[in-house]
Amino acid sequence: MTRMPVAVLDYYDKQVTGMIKDKYGYAPMQALRMFVTSETYSMLSDPSLEMWQFAPAGIFDMWESERITGDPRNSLYLRGDECE
């Protein structure tokens, strides 16, 4: 199985962890730990899913959806719901 390039994961780690830290007030290492142990991160790490096409805000939304509902697939970015 191919692996996601480390530079790509590092970019998302920094961006999404910063968003988690800023919104929820977690310490940097705690925010990073919460992100890298999530299903969202597992999906991001799977190159066959091509999650690198999403902006960090989209990945953050998936992580937040996972945190709230238990499933990152409930994110608006994946469901494709249109705003009215």
C-alpha positions in Angstrom: 0.0 0.0 0.0 1.3 3.5 -0.8 1.7 6.0 1.9 0.6 9.6 2.1 3.7 11.8 1.8 5.0 13.0 5.2 5.0 16.6 4.1 1.3 16.5 3.3 0.4 15.0 6.6 2.7 17.5 8.4 0.9 20.4 6.7 -2.6 19.1 7.8 -1.3 18.3 11.3 -0.2 21.9 11.8 -3.3 23.5 10.2 -6.0 21.3 11.7 -4.3 21.2 15.1 -4.1 25.0 15.1 -7.9 25.2 14.4 -8.7 22.7 17.2 -6.4 24.6 19.6 -8.0 27.9 18.7 -11.6 26.9 18.8 -11.5 24.5 21.8 -8.6 25.9 23.8 -6.7 22.7 24.0 -2.9 22.6 24.5 -1.0 22.1 21.3 0.0 18.5 22.1 -3.5 17.6 23.3 -5.0 19.0 20.1 -2.5 17.1 18.0 -3.2 13.9 19.9 -6.9 14.3 19.4 -6.4 14.8 15.7 -4.0 12.0 14.9 -6.0 9.4 16.9 -9.2 10.2 15.0 -10.9 8.4 12.2 -10.7 11.6 10.2 -6.9 11.3 10.4 -7.0 7.7 9.4 -9.0 8.7 6.3 -6.6 11.5 5.6 -3.7 9.1 5.8 -5.2 6.7 3.2 -3.9 7.9 -0.2 -6.7 6.0 -2.0 -9.3 8.4 -0.5 -7.5 11.4 -2.0 -8.4 13.6 1.1 -5.5 15.9 0.2 -8.0 17.5 -2.2 -9.8 19.1 0.8 -8.7 22.4 2.4 -7.7 22.2 6.0 -11.0 23.7 7.0 -12.8 20.8 5.4 -10.7 18.3 7.3 -11.3 20.3 10.5 -15.1 20.1 9.7 -14.8 16.3 9.3 -12.9 16.0 12.6 -15.5 18.2 14.4 -18.4 16.2 12.9 -16.7 13.0 14.1 -16.3 14.6 17.6 -20.0 15.6 17.7 -21.7 12.7 15.9 -19.1 9.9 16.0 -18.7 9.8 12.3 -16.6 12.1 10.1 -18.8 11.2 7.1 -21.5 13.5 8.6 -19.5 16.5 7.6 -21.1 18.8 5.1 -18.0 18.5 3.0 -18.7 14.9 2.4 -22.5 14.9 2.4 -22.6 17.6 -0.2 -25.6 19.3 1.3 -26.2 22.7 -0.2 -26.8 25.7 2.0 -30.1 27.5 1.5 
